[in-house]
């Protein structure tokens, strides 16, 4: 590959960005919610990165107390007590239907990180956007896949031209997802796209830009009552760039043929990624990023310095903390940008509920004379 000065250099996987810079003076975090994601990802990330955890609030006081005791932090008894913590960053690890209530309770101008999705649907997302605008909240949505080490490295490789112009993006997901870990999902009307594939749609928007539209079908499975666990989707990027997702959370036939991977091709190079955390969640497997770079003669493994869980949560919080301190100029996945991811989700559900184009009927054979 030749750079702008005319010098030729080889692809160096170690040179790719994998971690977000840390804030110089991190503020304490107050978390709302005591679900499994807090103990599995939020608190491990904050403790690992040196971000102080002031405490948490959950209306289930026993549940909150148990998690707080495990992490040696305060369990606030009321939402008013939680929001009174001075100079705090408020971390909403709440189900989407409770986001608006918590946001209204925050002090005006406060920084907030909102768990995805940004509301249960686009109407709710619009309400949340307006609350954040009215209260002048410095608010971002926790689309943390953008901050996973493998995704930061992929984005850096693309920006440096190692793949050329992107022309193909394939997501192939075949998993046995333990939906029982999230009790609030078991009766939710929207599940797969709104709570899982939303990560992929948001990442695709970051890498490829906004599509012109989407064709999608999402559905459940006869063996359970979760609303949707399987999705096929095609994002419309015109006549050069193809983008497709095949997602199946009901592949319960052993690890051998399960998968959670992206294949991304450009005009001059390609990338392969394995998202390990979704395989045997929450224990997971190591993430993988391999790149076939422009001018190279084979695949190169990128040694990853961390994983989606918990390291992406480290970067997600670091960007918000650095932005409010003036150390970052861009708030990644701000509520303004995240609303468009919600619009893409809404379009996918609308497409799924629309009738398919029927097949033409075969012409009748002409009657034969007797």
C-alpha positions as YAML, in Angstrom:
chain: A
units: angstrom
residues:
- id: 1
  name: UNK
  ca: [0.00, 0.00, 0.00]
- id: 2
  name: UNK
  ca: [1.25, 3.50, -0.84]
- id: 3
  name: UNK
  ca: [0.52, 6.42, 1.48]
- id: 4
  name: UNK
  ca: [0.02, 10.06, 0.49]
- id: 5
  name: UNK
  ca: [3.78, 10.68, 0.58]
- id: 6
  name: UNK
  ca: [4.43, 7.89, -1.92]
- id: 7
  name: UNK
  ca: [6.01, 5.56, 0.68]
- id: 8
  name: UNK
  ca: [5.12, 1.89, 0.52]
- id: 9
  name: UNK
  ca: [4.42, 0.14, 3.81]
- id: 10
  name: UNK
  ca: [3.06, -3.22, 4.88]
- id: 11
  name: UNK
  ca: [-0.10, -3.77, 6.85]
- id: 12
  name: UNK
  ca: [0.66, -3.66, 10.59]
- id: 13
  name: UNK
  ca: [-2.21, -5.08, 12.65]
- id: 14
  name: UNK
  ca: [-0.65, -3.79, 15.87]
- id: 15
  name: UNK
  ca: [-1.03, -0.21, 14.63]
- id: 16
  name: UNK
  ca: [-4.84, -0.34, 14.54]
- id: 17
  name: UNK
  ca: [-6.78, 1.54, 17.22]
- id: 18
  name: UNK
  ca: [-8.40, -0.79, 19.75]
- id: 19
  name: UNK
  ca: [-9.12, 1.31, 22.85]
- id: 20
  name: UNK
  ca: [-10.75, 4.66, 23.55]
- id: 21
  name: UNK
  ca: [-8.63, 7.14, 25.51]
- id: 22
  name: UNK
  ca: [-9.46, 7.34, 29.20]
- id: 23
  name: UNK
  ca: [-10.92, 10.47, 30.82]
- id: 24
  name: UNK
  ca: [-8.36, 12.36, 32.86]
- id: 25
  name: UNK
  ca: [-10.74, 12.91, 35.81]
- id: 26
  name: UNK
  ca: [-13.64, 10.43, 35.64]
- id: 27
  name: UNK
  ca: [-16.86, 11.38, 37.38]
- id: 28
  name: UNK
  ca: [-18.74, 8.93, 39.63]
- id: 29
  name: UNK
  ca: [-21.43, 6.82, 37.98]
- id: 30
  name: UNK
  ca: [-24.93, 6.26, 39.35]
- id: 31
  name: UNK
  ca: [-26.62, 3.28, 37.69]
- id: 32
  name: UNK
  ca: [-30.36, 2.72, 37.38]
- id: 33
  name: UNK
  ca: [-31.27, -0.96, 37.17]
- id: 34
  name: UNK
  ca: [-29.89, -4.11, 38.77]
- id: 35
  name: UNK
  ca: [-30.27, -6.58, 35.94]
- id: 36
  name: UNK
  ca: [-27.69, -9.09, 34.76]
- id: 37
  name: UNK
  ca: [-26.12, -6.64, 32.29]
- id: 38
  name: UNK
  ca: [-25.00, -4.42, 35.17]
- id: 39
  name: UNK
  ca: [-23.08, -7.17, 36.94]
- id: 40
  name: UNK
  ca: [-21.86, -8.78, 33.71]
- id: 41
  name: UNK
  ca: [-20.69, -5.67, 31.86]
- id: 42
  name: UNK
  ca: [-21.35, -2.20, 33.32]
- id: 43
  name: UNK
  ca: [-19.72, -2.61, 36.72]
- id: 44
  name: UNK
  ca: [-16.83, -4.81, 35.48]
- id: 45
  name: UNK
  ca: [-16.06, -2.15, 32.87]
- id: 46
  name: UNK
  ca: [-16.17, 0.76, 35.28]
- id: 47
  name: UNK
  ca: [-14.10, -1.03, 37.91]
- id: 48
  name: UNK
  ca: [-11.54, -2.12, 35.30]
- id: 49
  name: UNK
  ca: [-11.14, 1.41, 33.93]
- id: 50
  name: UNK
  ca: [-11.04, 3.23, 37.25]
- id: 51
  name: UNK
  ca: [-14.41, 4.96, 36.89]
- id: 52
  name: UNK
  ca: [-15.91, 5.42, 40.39]
- id: 53
  name: UNK
  ca: [-19.22, 3.66, 41.02]
- id: 54
  name: UNK
  ca: [-21.30, 5.79, 43.39]
- id: 55
  name: UNK
  ca: [-24.11, 3.27, 43.60]
- id: 56
  name: UNK
  ca: [-27.28, 1.99, 41.98]
- id: 57
  name: UNK
  ca: [-31.03, 2.21, 42.24]
- id: 58
  name: UNK
  ca: [-33.66, -0.37, 41.35]
- id: 59
  name: UNK
  ca: [-37.28, -0.43, 42.53]
- id: 60
  name: UNK
  ca: [-36.63, -4.05, 43.53]
- id: 61
  name: UNK
  ca: [-34.70, -3.05, 46.64]
- id: 62
  name: UNK
  ca: [-33.69, -6.61, 47.52]
- id: 63
  name: UNK
  ca: [-32.24, -7.19, 44.07]
- id: 64
  name: UNK
  ca: [-30.45, -3.84, 44.18]
- id: 65
  name: UNK
  ca: [-29.06, -4.55, 47.64]
- id: 66
  name: UNK
  ca: [-27.68, -7.93, 46.60]
- id: 67
  name: UNK
  ca: [-25.84, -6.49, 43.58]
- id: 68
  name: UNK
  ca: [-24.61, -3.47, 45.54]
- id: 69
  name: UNK
  ca: [-23.23, -5.71, 48.27]
- id: 70
  name: UNK
  ca: [-21.41, -7.85, 45.71]
- id: 71
  name: UNK
  ca: [-19.66, -4.78, 44.32]
- id: 72
  name: UNK
  ca: [-19.23, -2.85, 47.55]
- id: 73
  name: UNK
  ca: [-21.32, 0.14, 46.45]
- id: 74
  name: UNK
  ca: [-24.39, 1.96, 47.73]
- id: 75
  name: UNK
  ca: [-27.91, 0.78, 47.01]
- id: 76
  name: UNK
  ca: [-30.06, 3.92, 46.93]
- id: 77
  name: UNK
  ca: [-33.55, 3.48, 48.37]
- id: 78
  name: UNK
  ca: [-35.31, 6.04, 46.17]
- id: 79
  name: UNK
  ca: [-34.83, 7.54, 42.73]
- id: 80
  name: UNK
  ca: [-34.63, 10.98, 44.39]
- id: 81
  name: UNK
  ca: [-31.69, 9.82, 46.51]
- id: 82
  name: UNK
  ca: [-29.94, 8.45, 43.41]
- id: 83
  name: UNK
  ca: [-30.29, 11.61, 41.33]
- id: 84
  name: UNK
  ca: [-29.03, 13.79, 44.19]
- id: 85
  name: UNK
  ca: [-25.44, 12.54, 43.82]
- id: 86
  name: UNK
  ca: [-23.36, 15.55, 42.84]
- id: 87
  name: UNK
  ca: [-21.26, 15.70, 39.67]
- id: 88
  name: UNK
  ca: [-22.48, 12.24, 38.63]
- id: 89
  name: UNK
  ca: [-22.89, 10.55, 35.28]
- id: 90
  name: UNK
  ca: [-26.24, 8.75, 35.23]
- id: 91
  name: UNK
  ca: [-26.17, 5.27, 33.71]
- id: 92
  name: UNK
  ca: [-29.59, 3.97, 32.67]
- id: 93
  name: UNK
  ca: [-29.47, 0.16, 32.57]
- id: 94
  name: UNK
  ca: [-33.26, 0.09, 32.57]
- id: 95
  name: UNK
  ca: [-35.83, -1.61, 30.33]
- id: 96
  name: UNK
  ca: [-36.83, 0.77, 27.51]
- id: 97
  name: UNK
  ca: [-40.27, 1.56, 28.90]
- id: 98
  name: UNK
  ca: [-38.68, 3.15, 31.99]
- id: 99
  name: UNK
  ca: [-36.12, 5.39, 30.26]
- id: 100
  name: UNK
  ca: [-38.38, 8.44, 30.03]
- id: 101
  name: UNK
  ca: [-39.34, 8.28, 33.71]
- id: 102
  name: UNK
  ca: [-35.71, 8.22, 34.84]
- id: 103
  name: UNK
  ca: [-34.62, 10.93, 32.41]
- id: 104
  name: UNK
  ca: [-37.35, 13.27, 33.67]
- id: 105
  name: UNK
  ca: [-36.03, 12.81, 37.21]
- id: 106
  name: UNK
  ca: [-32.44, 13.77, 36.33]
- id: 107
  name: UNK
  ca: [-31.10, 17.28, 37.04]
- id: 108
  name: UNK
  ca: [-31.20, 19.60, 34.03]
- id: 109
  name: UNK
  ca: [-27.96, 19.51, 32.06]
- id: 110
  name: UNK
  ca: [-26.87, 16.19, 33.55]
- id: 111
  name: UNK
  ca: [-24.85, 13.65, 31.53]
- id: 112
  name: UNK
  ca: [-26.66, 10.39, 30.88]
- id: 113
  name: UNK
  ca: [-25.95, 7.08, 29.18]
- id: 114
  name: UNK
  ca: [-29.16, 5.35, 28.07]
- id: 115
  name: UNK
  ca: [-29.36, 1.60, 27.60]
- id: 116
  name: UNK
  ca: [-30.41, 0.55, 24.13]
- id: 117
  name: UNK
  ca: [-32.97, 0.55, 22.68]
- id: 118
  name: UNK
  ca: [-33.84, 4.25, 22.92]
- id: 119
  name: UNK
  ca: [-37.40, 3.42, 23.93]
- id: 120
  name: UNK
  ca: [-39.72, 0.61, 22.91]
- id: 121
  name: UNK
  ca: [-40.42, 2.09, 19.46]
- id: 122
  name: UNK
  ca: [-39.79, 5.20, 17.39]
- id: 123
  name: UNK
  ca: [-42.59, 7.14, 19.11]
- id: 124
  name: UNK
  ca: [-40.96, 6.48, 22.48]
- id: 125
  name: UNK
  ca: [-37.53, 7.36, 21.04]
- id: 126
  name: UNK
  ca: [-38.93, 10.68, 19.86]
- id: 127
  name: UNK
  ca: [-40.32, 11.37, 23.35]
- id: 128
  name: UNK
  ca: [-36.91, 10.55, 24.87]
- id: 129
  name: UNK
  ca: [-35.17, 12.81, 22.37]
- id: 130
  name: UNK
  ca: [-37.50, 15.67, 23.30]
- id: 131
  name: UNK
  ca: [-36.96, 15.11, 27.04]
- id: 132
  name: UNK
  ca: [-33.19, 15.27, 26.52]
- id: 133
  name: UNK
  ca: [-33.54, 18.43, 24.45]
- id: 134
  name: UNK
  ca: [-35.89, 20.11, 26.93]
- id: 135
  name: UNK
  ca: [-33.69, 19.29, 29.93]
- id: 136
  name: UNK
  ca: [-30.46, 19.96, 27.99]
- id: 137
  name: UNK
  ca: [-29.15, 16.54, 29.00]
- id: 138
  name: UNK
  ca: [-25.79, 15.48, 27.57]
- id: 139
  name: UNK
  ca: [-27.15, 12.11, 26.56]
- id: 140
  name: UNK
  ca: [-25.86, 9.16, 24.55]
- id: 141
  name: UNK
  ca: [-27.24, 5.70, 23.91]
- id: 142
  name: UNK
  ca: [-25.29, 2.63, 24.96]
- id: 143
  name: UNK
  ca: [-24.57, 1.27, 21.48]
- id: 144
  name: UNK
  ca: [-21.33, -0.05, 22.85]
- id: 145
  name: UNK
  ca: [-20.54, -2.47, 20.00]
- id: 146
  name: UNK
  ca: [-19.02, 0.55, 18.22]
- id: 147
  name: UNK
  ca: [-16.40, 0.60, 21.00]
- id: 148
  name: UNK
  ca: [-15.47, -3.10, 21.02]
- id: 149
  name: UNK
  ca: [-11.72, -3.50, 20.37]
- id: 150
  name: UNK
  ca: [-12.34, -5.49, 17.18]
- id: 151
  name: UNK
  ca: [-14.76, -2.84, 15.85]
- id: 152
  name: UNK
  ca: [-12.46, 0.08, 16.64]
- id: 153
  name: UNK
  ca: [-9.69, -1.79, 14.80]
- id: 154
  name: UNK
  ca: [-11.98, -2.59, 11.86]
- id: 155
  name: UNK
  ca: [-13.09, 1.03, 11.56]
- id: 156
  name: UNK
  ca: [-9.46, 2.16, 11.67]
- id: 157
  name: UNK
  ca: [-8.46, -0.35, 8.98]
- id: 158
  name: UNK
  ca: [-11.30, 0.85, 6.73]
- id: 159
  name: UNK
  ca: [-10.37, 4.50, 7.31]
- id: 160
  name: UNK
  ca: [-6.76, 3.76, 6.40]
- id: 161
  name: UNK
  ca: [-7.83, 2.20, 3.09]
- id: 162
  name: UNK
  ca: [-6.83, -1.41, 3.76]
- id: 163
  name: UNK
  ca: [-10.11, -2.76, 2.35]
- id: 164
  name: UNK
  ca: [-10.65, -0.28, -0.46]
- id: 165
  name: UNK
  ca: [-14.25, 0.73, -1.15]
- id: 166
  name: UNK
  ca: [-16.69, -1.40, 0.83]
- id: 167
  name: UNK
  ca: [-18.99, -3.49, -1.36]
- id: 168
  name: UNK
  ca: [-20.28, -6.33, 0.85]
- id: 169
  name: UNK
  ca: [-21.37, -6.69, 4.47]
- id: 170
  name: UNK
  ca: [-22.68, -10.06, 5.65]
- id: 171
  name: UNK
  ca: [-23.80, -10.83, 9.21]
- id: 172
  name: UNK
  ca: [-24.41, -14.52, 9.91]
- id: 173
  name: UNK
  ca: [-25.80, -15.34, 13.35]
- id: 174
  name: UNK
  ca: [-26.84, -18.88, 14.41]
- id: 175
  name: UNK
  ca: [-27.05, -19.11, 18.19]
- id: 176
  name: UNK
  ca: [-28.76, -20.68, 21.18]
- id: 177
  name: UNK
  ca: [-29.52, -17.48, 23.08]
- id: 178
  name: UNK
  ca: [-30.60, -17.84, 26.76]
- id: 179
  name: UNK
  ca: [-33.55, -15.43, 26.64]
- id: 180
  name: UNK
  ca: [-34.60, -16.49, 30.16]
- id: 181
  name: UNK
  ca: [-31.79, -14.33, 31.57]
- id: 182
  name: UNK
  ca: [-33.88, -11.25, 30.73]
- id: 183
  name: UNK
  ca: [-37.31, -11.85, 32.24]
- id: 184
  name: UNK
  ca: [-38.71, -8.54, 30.98]
- id: 185
  name: UNK
  ca: [-38.18, -9.73, 27.38]
- id: 186
  name: UNK
  ca: [-40.32, -12.83, 27.65]
- id: 187
  name: UNK
  ca: [-43.55, -10.88, 27.11]
- id: 188
  name: UNK
  ca: [-42.15, -7.94, 25.13]
- id: 189
  name: UNK
  ca: [-43.85, -7.30, 21.76]
- id: 190
  name: UNK
  ca: [-40.53, -6.51, 20.05]
- id: 191
  name: UNK
  ca: [-37.43, -8.51, 20.83]
- id: 192
  name: UNK
  ca: [-34.92, -9.65, 18.19]
- id: 193
  name: UNK
  ca: [-34.37, -6.53, 16.11]
- id: 194
  name: UNK
  ca: [-35.15, -4.07, 18.92]
- id: 195
  name: UNK
  ca: [-32.86, -5.67, 21.49]
- id: 196
  name: UNK
  ca: [-30.23, -7.69, 19.65]
- id: 197
  name: UNK
  ca: [-29.81, -6.94, 15.97]
- id: 198
  name: UNK
  ca: [-30.12, -3.25, 16.79]
- id: 199
  name: UNK
  ca: [-26.42, -3.48, 17.70]
- id: 200
  name: UNK
  ca: [-25.59, -4.67, 14.20]
- id: 201
  name: UNK
  ca: [-27.83, -2.10, 12.52]
- id: 202
  name: UNK
  ca: [-26.22, 0.67, 14.53]
- id: 203
  name: UNK
  ca: [-22.70, -0.52, 13.72]
- id: 204
  name: UNK
  ca: [-23.60, -0.80, 10.03]
- id: 205
  name: UNK
  ca: [-24.83, 2.80, 10.08]
- id: 206
  name: UNK
  ca: [-21.48, 3.89, 11.53]
- id: 207
  name: UNK
  ca: [-19.44, 1.97, 8.93]
- id: 208
  name: UNK
  ca: [-21.62, 2.31, 5.83]
- id: 209
  name: UNK
  ca: [-23.79, 5.36, 6.49]
- id: 210
  name: UNK
  ca: [-27.57, 5.46, 6.45]
- id: 211
  name: UNK
  ca: [-29.32, 3.12, 4.01]
- id: 212
  name: UNK
  ca: [-32.08, 4.24, 1.70]
- id: 213
  name: UNK
  ca: [-34.36, 1.62, 3.22]
- id: 214
  name: UNK
  ca: [-34.61, -1.93, 4.51]
- id: 215
  name: UNK
  ca: [-36.35, -5.17, 3.55]
- id: 216
  name: UNK
  ca: [-36.86, -7.40, 6.59]
- id: 217
  name: UNK
  ca: [-38.76, -10.32, 8.07]
- id: 218
  name: UNK
  ca: [-38.61, -11.08, 11.80]
- id: 219
  name: UNK
  ca: [-40.48, -13.91, 13.51]
- id: 220
  name: UNK
  ca: [-40.64, -16.18, 16.53]
- id: 221
  name: UNK
  ca: [-40.33, -19.96, 16.81]
- id: 222
  name: UNK
  ca: [-42.89, -22.71, 17.50]
- id: 223
  name: UNK
  ca: [-40.89, -23.99, 20.50]
- id: 224
  name: UNK
  ca: [-41.32, -20.89, 22.69]
- id: 225
  name: UNK
  ca: [-43.32, -17.69, 23.17]
- id: 226
  name: UNK
  ca: [-40.60, -15.03, 22.75]
- id: 227
  name: UNK
  ca: [-42.05, -12.61, 20.19]
- id: 228
  name: UNK
  ca: [-39.21, -12.71, 17.65]
- id: 229
  name: UNK
  ca: [-35.94, -14.62, 17.67]
- id: 230
  name: UNK
  ca: [-35.17, -14.94, 13.94]
- id: 231
  name: UNK
  ca: [-34.59, -12.18, 11.39]
- id: 232
  name: UNK
  ca: [-33.56, -11.80, 7.77]
- id: 233
  name: UNK
  ca: [-32.81, -8.31, 6.53]
- id: 234
  name: UNK
  ca: [-31.36, -6.56, 3.48]
- id: 235
  name: UNK
  ca: [-30.30, -2.92, 3.77]
- id: 236
  name: UNK
  ca: [-30.57, -0.89, 0.57]
- id: 237
  name: UNK
  ca: [-27.32, 0.90, -0.26]
- id: 238
  name: UNK
  ca: [-27.90, 1.17, -3.98]
- id: 239
  name: UNK
  ca: [-26.32, -0.80, -6.80]
- id: 240
  name: UNK
  ca: [-22.73, -1.17, -5.53]
- id: 241
  name: UNK
  ca: [-22.89, -2.01, -1.83]
- id: 242
  name: UNK
  ca: [-24.72, -5.16, -0.62]
- id: 243
  name: UNK
  ca: [-25.64, -5.57, 3.05]
- id: 244
  name: UNK
  ca: [-27.47, -8.59, 4.45]
- id: 245
  name: UNK
  ca: [-28.19, -10.08, 7.89]
- id: 246
  name: UNK
  ca: [-29.26, -13.64, 8.71]
- id: 247
  name: UNK
  ca: [-30.06, -14.05, 12.40]
- id: 248
  name: UNK
  ca: [-31.30, -17.21, 14.17]
- id: 249
  name: UNK
  ca: [-31.32, -17.44, 17.96]
- id: 250
  name: UNK
  ca: [-32.91, -20.91, 17.92]
- id: 251
  name: UNK
  ca: [-30.00, -22.95, 16.59]
- id: 252
  name: UNK
  ca: [-30.07, -25.34, 19.58]
- id: 253
  name: UNK
  ca: [-28.12, -28.21, 18.07]
- id: 254
  name: UNK
  ca: [-24.72, -27.91, 19.70]
- id: 255
  name: UNK
  ca: [-21.79, -25.59, 19.19]
- id: 256
  name: UNK
  ca: [-20.41, -27.22, 16.03]
- id: 257
  name: UNK
  ca: [-22.34, -25.17, 13.46]
- id: 258
  name: UNK
  ca: [-23.27, -22.18, 15.56]
- id: 259
  name: UNK
  ca: [-21.87, -18.84, 14.43]
- id: 260
  name: UNK
  ca: [-21.79, -15.13, 15.20]
- id: 261
  name: UNK
  ca: [-19.69, -13.51, 12.53]
- id: 262
  name: UNK
  ca: [-19.34, -10.71, 10.01]
- id: 263
  name: UNK
  ca: [-17.74, -10.92, 6.59]
- id: 264
  name: UNK
  ca: [-16.92, -7.51, 5.13]
- id: 265
  name: UNK
  ca: [-15.47, -7.14, 1.66]
- id: 266
  name: UNK
  ca: [-14.03, -4.17, -0.16]
- id: 267
  name: UNK
  ca: [-12.73, -3.70, -3.66]
- id: 268
  name: UNK
  ca: [-9.17, -4.42, -2.48]
- id: 269
  name: UNK
  ca: [-9.39, -6.23, 0.85]
- id: 270
  name: UNK
  ca: [-11.68, -7.97, 3.30]
- id: 271
  name: UNK
  ca: [-12.29, -8.58, 7.01]
- id: 272
  name: UNK
  ca: [-13.67, -11.45, 9.07]
- id: 273
  name: UNK
  ca: [-14.95, -11.00, 12.64]
- id: 274
  name: UNK
  ca: [-16.23, -13.44, 15.25]
- id: 275
  name: UNK
  ca: [-18.31, -11.89, 18.05]
- id: 276
  name: UNK
  ca: [-17.42, -14.38, 20.73]
- id: 277
  name: UNK
  ca: [-19.55, -13.20, 23.65]
- id: 278
  name: UNK
  ca: [-22.76, -14.36, 21.97]
- id: 279
  name: UNK
  ca: [-21.45, -17.91, 21.73]
- id: 280
  name: UNK
  ca: [-22.18, -19.57, 25.08]
- id: 281
  name: UNK
  ca: [-23.38, -16.26, 26.57]
- id: 282
  name: UNK
  ca: [-22.44, -14.84, 29.07]
- id: 283
  name: UNK
  ca: [-19.17, -16.80, 29.30]
- id: 284
  name: UNK
  ca: [-18.54, -16.41, 25.61]
- id: 285
  name: UNK
  ca: [-15.50, -17.17, 23.48]
- id: 286
  name: UNK
  ca: [-12.62, -14.95, 22.34]
- id: 287
  name: UNK
  ca: [-13.41, -12.38, 19.65]
- id: 288
  name: UNK
  ca: [-11.59, -12.74, 16.34]
- id: 289
  name: UNK
  ca: [-10.60, -10.15, 13.75]
- id: 290
  name: UNK
  ca: [-8.72, -11.14, 10.62]
- id: 291
  name: UNK
  ca: [-7.98, -8.85, 7.69]
- id: 292
  name: UNK
  ca: [-6.94, -9.59, 4.13]
- id: 293
  name: UNK
  ca: [-5.37, -6.19, 3.46]
- id: 294
  name: UNK
  ca: [-4.93, -4.30, 0.22]
- id: 295
  name: UNK
  ca: [-1.76, -5.48, -1.46]
- id: 296
  name: UNK
  ca: [-1.44, -8.48, 0.87]
- id: 297
  name: UNK
  ca: [-1.26, -12.13, -0.11]
- id: 298
  name: UNK
  ca: [-3.25, -13.67, 2.73]
- id: 299
  name: UNK
  ca: [-5.25, -13.25, 5.92]
- id: 300
  name: UNK
  ca: [-3.62, -11.50, 8.87]
- id: 301
  name: UNK
  ca: [-4.85, -12.06, 12.43]
- id: 302
  name: UNK
  ca: [-5.21, -8.90, 14.51]
- id: 303
  name: UNK
  ca: [-4.17, -9.57, 18.14]
- id: 304
  name: UNK
  ca: [-7.07, -8.15, 20.13]
- id: 305
  name: UNK
  ca: [-6.50, -6.27, 23.36]
- id: 306
  name: UNK
  ca: [-9.82, -7.06, 25.00]
- id: 307
  name: UNK
  ca: [-13.32, -8.15, 24.05]
- id: 308
  name: UNK
  ca: [-16.81, -6.76, 23.43]
- id: 309
  name: UNK
  ca: [-17.70, -7.54, 27.08]
- id: 310
  name: UNK
  ca: [-16.61, -5.62, 29.10]
- id: 311
  name: UNK
  ca: [-14.14, -3.51, 27.11]
- id: 312
  name: UNK
  ca: [-16.70, -1.90, 24.79]
- id: 313
  name: UNK
  ca: [-18.49, -0.61, 27.89]
- id: 314
  name: UNK
  ca: [-15.19, 0.93, 29.02]
- id: 315
  name: UNK
  ca: [-14.91, 2.86, 25.77]
- id: 316
  name: UNK
  ca: [-18.57, 3.84, 25.68]
- id: 317
  name: UNK
  ca: [-18.39, 5.45, 29.13]
- id: 318
  name: UNK
  ca: [-14.96, 6.94, 28.41]
- id: 319
  name: UNK
  ca: [-16.26, 8.84, 25.38]
- id: 320
  name: UNK
  ca: [-19.18, 10.31, 27.35]
- id: 321
  name: UNK
  ca: [-16.93, 11.27, 30.27]
- id: 322
  name: UNK
  ca: [-14.33, 12.81, 27.95]
- id: 323
  name: UNK
  ca: [-17.00, 14.71, 26.01]
- id: 324
  name: UNK
  ca: [-18.47, 16.37, 29.10]
- id: 325
  name: UNK
  ca: [-14.92, 17.26, 30.19]
- id: 326
  name: UNK
  ca: [-14.12, 18.81, 26.81]
- id: 327
  name: UNK
  ca: [-11.52, 16.13, 25.99]
- id: 328
  name: UNK
  ca: [-13.53, 14.65, 23.08]
- id: 329
  name: UNK
  ca: [-15.13, 16.81, 20.42]
- id: 330
  name: UNK
  ca: [-17.72, 14.20, 19.35]
- id: 331
  name: UNK
  ca: [-20.29, 12.41, 21.50]
- id: 332
  name: UNK
  ca: [-20.58, 9.06, 19.74]
- id: 333
  name: UNK
  ca: [-24.14, 7.68, 19.52]
- id: 334
  name: UNK
  ca: [-25.67, 10.84, 20.93]
- id: 335
  name: UNK
  ca: [-29.44, 10.72, 21.27]
- id: 336
  name: UNK
  ca: [-29.62, 12.78, 18.07]
- id: 337
  name: UNK
  ca: [-27.71, 10.12, 16.11]
- id: 338
  name: UNK
  ca: [-29.24, 7.16, 17.96]
- id: 339
  name: UNK
  ca: [-32.72, 8.29, 16.96]
- id: 340
  name: UNK
  ca: [-31.82, 7.39, 13.36]
- id: 341
  name: UNK
  ca: [-30.82, 3.87, 14.43]
- id: 342
  name: UNK
  ca: [-34.28, 3.66, 16.01]
- id: 343
  name: UNK
  ca: [-35.79, 4.86, 12.73]
- id: 344
  name: UNK
  ca: [-33.98, 2.01, 10.95]
- id: 345
  name: UNK
  ca: [-35.34, -0.47, 13.51]
- id: 346
  name: UNK
  ca: [-38.84, 0.92, 12.99]
- id: 347
  name: UNK
  ca: [-38.48, 0.60, 9.22]
- id: 348
  name: UNK
  ca: [-37.42, -3.03, 9.63]
- id: 349
  name: UNK
  ca: [-40.51, -3.84, 11.70]
- id: 350
  name: UNK
  ca: [-42.71, -2.01, 9.21]
- id: 351
  name: UNK
  ca: [-41.19, -4.02, 6.38]
- id: 352
  name: UNK
  ca: [-41.70, -7.26, 8.29]
- id: 353
  name: UNK
  ca: [-45.39, -6.54, 8.79]
- id: 354
  name: UNK
  ca: [-45.94, -5.60, 5.15]
- id: 355
  name: UNK
  ca: [-47.22, -8.25, 2.74]
- id: 356
  name: UNK
  ca: [-44.64, -9.78, 0.46]
- id: 357
  name: UNK
  ca: [-44.91, -9.34, -3.29]
- id: 358
  name: UNK
  ca: [-46.96, -12.32, -4.46]
- id: 359
  name: UNK
  ca: [-45.68, -14.64, -7.14]
- id: 360
  name: UNK
  ca: [-47.27, -14.44, -10.54]
- id: 361
  name: UNK
  ca: [-49.65, -17.27, -11.30]
- id: 362
  name: UNK
  ca: [-48.70, -19.77, -13.92]
- id: 363
  name: UNK
  ca: [-50.80, -19.35, -17.07]
- id: 364
  name: UNK
  ca: [-53.46, -21.99, -17.53]
- id: 365
  name: UNK
  ca: [-52.78, -24.50, -20.22]
- id: 366
  name: UNK
  ca: [-54.95, -23.98, -23.27]
- id: 367
  name: UNK
  ca: [-57.86, -26.33, -23.43]
- id: 368
  name: UNK
  ca: [-57.39, -29.19, -25.83]
- id: 369
  name: UNK
  ca: [-59.93, -29.82, -28.51]
- id: 370
  name: UNK
  ca: [-61.84, -33.07, -28.19]
...
